[in-house]
């Protein structure tokens, strides 16, 4: 069973702080890694994707991938109350099936 | 901006009834998916569809479920003889396979199914 594991949280950070979200995956053959954001009652929307080891930055967001450790993370700098949501780590292994983690709930306190 | 559309947004049905959930994927996308999310739980893969056939399905997607692309635009999920535990949000998604290795999923707003 190919799994994606995340700490369910909630993770609470003050406005302006850095939020750090983590994810591990079990399928060593996984090639593509994603972070989706899901607001309550809404559908997931893509925040970032990463394919290569190392860091990838996009605005306030930085994704980090370590394939040897089977670990993916997302850093959110200058966190805003509007960032409060559930963040879903997702992985594509073989084929085109995306597997989601259970998500980490993030609360950014104003 | 192109989007995935789903109907109905909410359906209430009696246990044992058949339900059809409809989706219009983004027009130039080639892969189509159904996911479900039981309230408070993870987004679970049900099935993927490519080139007019199922390319992969999960253990959840048993004989109770079927998918169809009846024309060039619609993609449907049929649930036969619904059970209480089928109550969930069902998300349709599509992706552009031509963007190789991108794999970004574009989700519809979801269809909430309530089985009484």
Interface residues (C-beta under 8 A of the other chain):
Chain A: X31 X32 X34 X36 X38 X42 X43 X44 X45 X46 X49 X51 X88 X90 X92 X95 X96 X97 X98 X99 X100 X101 X102 X103
Chain B: X31 X33 X35 X41 X42 X43 X44 X45 X48 X50 X55 X56 X91 X95 X97 X101 X102 X103 X104 X105 X107 X108 X109 X110
